[in-house]
Amino acid sequence: MTPVLELRDVHKVYPGTPPVASLRGVTVTVHAGDLVAVVGPSGSGKTTLLNLAAGLDRPSRGSVRIAGEPVERLGDRQLSGVRAHRLGVVFQQFVLLERSTALENVATGLFYRGVPAPERRRAAHAALDRAGLAHRAGFPVAHLSGGERQRVAIARSLVGRPAVVLADEPTGNLDSAAGDSVVALLHDLNAGGVTIVVITHDERIAASMRRRVSLRDGLVVADTGGGS
Amino acid sequence: MRSRLRLADLLPVSTAGLRARPGRTALSILGVAIGIAAMVAVLGVTRSSQAEVLAQIDRTGTNLLTVANGKTIRGAEAELPVTAGAAIARTEGVLSAAATATVPQHVYRNDRIPAGRTGGLSVRVADPGLLGTLDAALVDGRFLDPALARYPAVVLGHYAAGALGIADVSDGPRVWLGGHWFSVVGILAPVDLAPELDTAALIGAPVASEAFGYTGHPTRIFVRALTSRTAEVAGLLGRAADPAHPEQVAVSRPSEALTARIAVTGATTVLLLGLGAVALLVGGIGIANVLIISVLERRREIGLRRALGATRTHVGAQFLTESVLLGAAGGVAGVVLGSLMTWSMATVRGWQTLIPAPAVGAALAAAVLIGGCAGLYPALRAARLSPTEALRSV
């Protein structure tokens, strides 16, 4: 099976006095169809890992391959292309365009692929439907509940059928009922074939995932399905 | 596998920020609009007023010359010879000549008005040919003719008639002129090239010599020359008017004063345009300011767009387009505002409204350019924003 995400001996050092080593040699491989939880306490390097996996940042050392593309060798244009075509990202704070409807927000997932607007809307409808929010398509996202907003964000990450969906604390801003429903949605999507990496410090959510990667002080200390 | 932003999507995405804050957008547009409006109005008003002056020159012609008494070598006022008018009329290249002379008398509405209240009006002797030479028009009545010139008849200048409260001559109004009753037979329209006639009461030479002892020395002779030989004729007039002392004759060309007026407005225009440019520059700085704030406020959105696959160029283009749109909107608003100002000014002054098309084009181009320049720095900042930092900000 081809790995959709491959981090090999990845180091990330943030400049400063003194420099902060956020990742100190992380190797993780994610295959198509995986459902992975990355867990660890604050400051363990989870978010840095996500930023590198999402092509938003580059490693100081080591190699990151997203769908086979070596991040450290790509220019801004090419790396942006990888983000537009191969990745879906879900944030803890949703990060939605507050003045737009749920449908428009989901459609922005295809915005930087050069897909014409009518086609974007069709795909957005389908993605909203998969996220169980078809009935909210025309609602301004500002009027939606937290759980619904996160579903919109998940639908946006799905709309382009990316190789992998990365979710950073997707339940962090939700109450437990809404959080559970979002986790259930992630499980459903994974069952439908979507590769998902969830970053969380919620042990309960992590426990529900098939594979757990534990980080501590910038190192992988446990990987229940690693190396496969 | 390329990141791509459709041109059709760039416009809505760039206006989203503007639509989200209509008040701020309107204010930043206003800055540029004021600058552009000032420039368009300056050019429009100057052009409209120049057109008016040019029309005046066209109406009156550039071939009118005036001959007046100059100064003697000792500085005293010289006197034109009695024969000056006739001599000038015989000069080659002269189409017609008409002499006028001031008479030290005053004109009043009636004999009850105190002598001091002259209203600034003068009394002048005029040749019957004056109307034709000046190509002037009458508002009412008729001009002096050789017969009328022998009788106490008076033609009033346009302002003089108003000052004396005489609007028409149908009921045979009379005025008290130098201790005699004179019948008003005509009222002149304003004379552009000889504004001194607007405040004058014109009487015939025979009646002036009979009643006021007028000796026949003209003080000002209007000369209409062949257009092609006007300058040459101007050189001949001194000698023709006073062969003995040609240096004591002042010859001038009234149309030159009007031409000078255009030159003067030209100089003022440059100054005012400069002020407009300063306003435009300030407007541009306003746009830059607003956009920098906007980039700071929309860091999360920038981060999101980067995460969704936007390149640096896409993010920069979004803010640059926003800025150019602000500039263009300011330009359009400014042109409308400036045209409106020109129109109202021209309407009040009774001019024809003229807004030079190249000025409108240049104003719009300047507005777009200013918008573009103002947007460069904010767009660069937005493009350079690290996506991870942008997403972390709240």
Chai-1 contact restraints between the chains, C-beta under 6 A:
chainA,res_idxA,chainB,res_idxB,connection_type,confidence,min_distance_angstrom,max_distance_angstrom,comment,restraint_id
A,N51,B,T388,contact,1.0,0.0,6.0,A-B,restraint_1
A,L56,B,P387,contact,1.0,0.0,6.0,A-B,restraint_2
A,L56,B,T388,contact,1.0,0.0,6.0,A-B,restraint_3
A,D57,B,T388,contact,1.0,0.0,6.0,A-B,restraint_4
A,D76,B,T311,contact,1.0,0.0,6.0,A-B,restraint_5
A,D76,B,R312,contact,1.0,0.0,6.0,A-B,restraint_6
A,R77,B,T311,contact,1.0,0.0,6.0,A-B,restraint_7
A,S80,B,S3,contact,1.0,0.0,6.0,A-B,restraint_8
A,S80,B,G309,contact,1.0,0.0,6.0,A-B,restraint_9
A,S80,B,T311,contact,1.0,0.0,6.0,A-B,restraint_10
A,G81,B,M1,contact,1.0,0.0,6.0,A-B,restraint_11
A,G81,B,R2,contact,1.0,0.0,6.0,A-B,restraint_12
A,G81,B,S3,contact,1.0,0.0,6.0,A-B,restraint_13
A,R83,B,G309,contact,1.0,0.0,6.0,A-B,restraint_14
A,A84,B,S3,contact,1.0,0.0,6.0,A-B,restraint_15
A,A84,B,G309,contact,1.0,0.0,6.0,A-B,restraint_16
A,H85,B,M1,contact,1.0,0.0,6.0,A-B,restraint_17
A,V89,B,A307,contact,1.0,0.0,6.0,A-B,restraint_18
A,V95,B,R300,contact,1.0,0.0,6.0,A-B,restraint_19
A,V95,B,L304,contact,1.0,0.0,6.0,A-B,restraint_20
A,Y112,B,S3,contact,1.0,0.0,6.0,A-B,restraint_21
A,Y112,B,L5,contact,1.0,0.0,6.0,A-B,restraint_22
A,Y112,B,L308,contact,1.0,0.0,6.0,A-B,restraint_23
A,Y112,B,G309,contact,1.0,0.0,6.0,A-B,restraint_24
A,Y112,B,A310,contact,1.0,0.0,6.0,A-B,restraint_25
A,G114,B,R4,contact,1.0,0.0,6.0,A-B,restraint_26
A,G114,B,R6,contact,1.0,0.0,6.0,A-B,restraint_27
